[in-house]
Amino acid sequence: MQETPVTQAVIHASDTDFDATVLASEEPVLVDFWAPWCGPCKMIAPALDELAGEYAGRAKVVKIDIDQNRATALKYHVRSIPMLLLFKGGQVQATQIGAVGKPVLAQMIDKAL
């Protein structure tokens, strides 16, 4: 299975820039906690790419690799992936665990707009 290239619209965050990228964001932020070895994470990647493009300027889509950024994963109690958190004003507004379709993810963002 070939991995779909990530568009420029999806932001890759790390432990060091998470607060500035996500918590300080003016727009709602959908954060995908994922890992390169996670099959379901790869399944939802194309939907996240599309959403990042469709919501550009209104909301952000951020991915954070839990293997590389353990402190952030621990802080948000990530126990299974993919785990998606929607942040608005620095606070978690919604949580989705497991691979879901694009409409569910779009609905999460729409509720925060």
Secondary structure, DSSP 8 states (H G I E B T S, - for coil): -------TTSEE--TTTHIIIIIT-SS-EEEEEE-TT-HHHHHHHHHHHHHHHHTTTT-EEEEEETTT-HHHHHHTT--SSSEEEEEETTEEEEEEES---HHHHHHHHHHH-
